[in-house]
Amino acid sequence: MPTDRKSSIIPASNWFDSDERFDGLYPASSSSLMKRHWTPLQVATKAAQFLAAEKNVSILDIGSGVGKFCIAAAHFMPEAFYTGIEQRENLVEQANEAKKTLGSKNVDFIHGNFTKLNFKKFDHFYFFNSFYENFSFTENMDTEIEYSKELYEQYNYSLRMKLEQKPSGTRLATFHSTEDEIPENFLVVGTEMDNTLKFWIKL
Ligand SMILES: C[S@@+](CC[C@H](N)C(=O)[O-])C[C@H]1O[C@@H](n2cnc3c(N)ncnc32)[C@H](O)[C@@H]1O
């Protein structure tokens, strides 16, 4: 098994030394998408420090791709639990393979559309511009799913409604967000990485 070979050659913690090394956890088709579609390790660390400021919180990555944010956050801030929901089954499989290679305990991945997920059991949220692929001018990762402006609007509306129902104090970290998905009562409390990474708390 390639996974077992990987884990026996490189100690789990060394995979987090650099994005290039972490990239090696995935098949070439996914690692080539890494720069554009998956969260850099430095961003994952900063976002996790904000989201997991308290112990034992449950954090959801909305559109988790190959699981890079969840797996890195779970490594750098291990006293929280991280769940990723992802619509592409092949990416969920890759996320689970990477989780297995690293032996990550505090991470879970769900295959599905976030619109169908109950947000009740999650305390805080991470969002890396997941719906932007619905614009025709974006370089999409594949042709497996439908893209449309209507879906973009529908997803933003659905996420706004779900975040709207969360209690005061809920934290959200966004990376490269258009902010169309953010309810008005979430306030920016900090920014990093030239304003591309924003930290929000619900009033
Ligand atoms: C920019 S990638 C971010 C991946 C991951 N959060 C990270 O930071 O490494 C966005 C992901 O969101 C997923 N996505 C988009 N719309 C979704 C939806 N409605 N439900 C679940 N996943 C979705 C895409 O398939 C893609 O893998």
The ligand as an SDF file (V2000), in Angstrom:
LIG
                    3D

 27 29  0  0  0  0  0  0  0  0999 V2000
  -11.2330   26.3110   -2.4450 C   0  0  0  0  0  0  0  0  0  0  0  0
  -11.5400   24.6220   -2.0210 S   0  0  0  0  0  0  0  0  0  0  0  0
  -11.0640   24.6530   -0.3110 C   0  0  0  0  0  0  0  0  0  0  0  0
  -10.6890   23.3290    0.2790 C   0  0  0  0  0  0  0  0  0  0  0  0
  -10.3600   23.3160    1.7720 C   0  0  0  0  0  0  0  0  0  0  0  0
  -11.3220   24.0550    2.5550 N   0  0  0  0  0  0  0  0  0  0  0  0
   -9.0070   23.8870    2.0550 C   0  0  0  0  0  0  0  0  0  0  0  0
   -8.9830   25.0130    2.5040 O   0  0  0  0  0  0  0  0  0  0  0  0
   -7.9760   23.2650    1.8150 O   0  0  0  0  0  0  0  0  0  0  0  0
  -13.3210   24.5940   -1.9550 C   0  0  0  0  0  0  0  0  0  0  0  0
  -13.9750   23.2200   -1.8960 C   0  0  0  0  0  0  0  0  0  0  0  0
  -15.3720   23.4110   -1.6200 O   0  0  0  0  0  0  0  0  0  0  0  0
  -16.1040   22.3750   -2.2280 C   0  0  0  0  0  0  0  0  0  0  0  0
  -17.5030   22.7910   -2.3410 N   0  0  0  0  0  0  0  0  0  0  0  0
  -18.0120   23.7570   -3.1340 C   0  0  0  0  0  0  0  0  0  0  0  0
  -19.3520   23.8650   -2.9780 N   0  0  0  0  0  0  0  0  0  0  0  0
  -19.6950   22.9200   -2.0470 C   0  0  0  0  0  0  0  0  0  0  0  0
  -20.9410   22.5360   -1.4660 C   0  0  0  0  0  0  0  0  0  0  0  0
  -22.0700   23.1300   -1.8260 N   0  0  0  0  0  0  0  0  0  0  0  0
  -20.9420   21.5420   -0.5320 N   0  0  0  0  0  0  0  0  0  0  0  0
  -19.7750   20.9100   -0.1970 C   0  0  0  0  0  0  0  0  0  0  0  0
  -18.5600   21.2270   -0.7390 N   0  0  0  0  0  0  0  0  0  0  0  0
  -18.5250   22.2240   -1.6430 C   0  0  0  0  0  0  0  0  0  0  0  0
  -15.4000   22.1810   -3.5540 C   0  0  0  0  0  0  0  0  0  0  0  0
  -15.6720   20.9090   -4.1200 O   0  0  0  0  0  0  0  0  0  0  0  0
  -13.9200   22.3910   -3.1640 C   0  0  0  0  0  0  0  0  0  0  0  0
  -13.3080   21.1490   -2.9090 O   0  0  0  0  0  0  0  0  0  0  0  0
  1  2  1  0
  2  3  1  0
  2 10  1  0
  3  4  1  0
  4  5  1  0
  5  6  1  0
  5  7  1  0
  7  8  2  0
  7  9  1  0
 10 11  1  0
 11 12  1  0
 11 26  1  0
 12 13  1  0
 13 14  1  0
 13 24  1  0
 14 15  1  0
 14 23  1  0
 15 16  2  0
 16 17  1  0
 17 18  1  0
 17 23  2  0
 18 19  1  0
 18 20  2  0
 20 21  1  0
 21 22  2  0
 22 23  1  0
 24 25  1  0
 24 26  1  0
 26 27  1  0
M  CHG  2   2   1   9  -1
M  END
$$$$
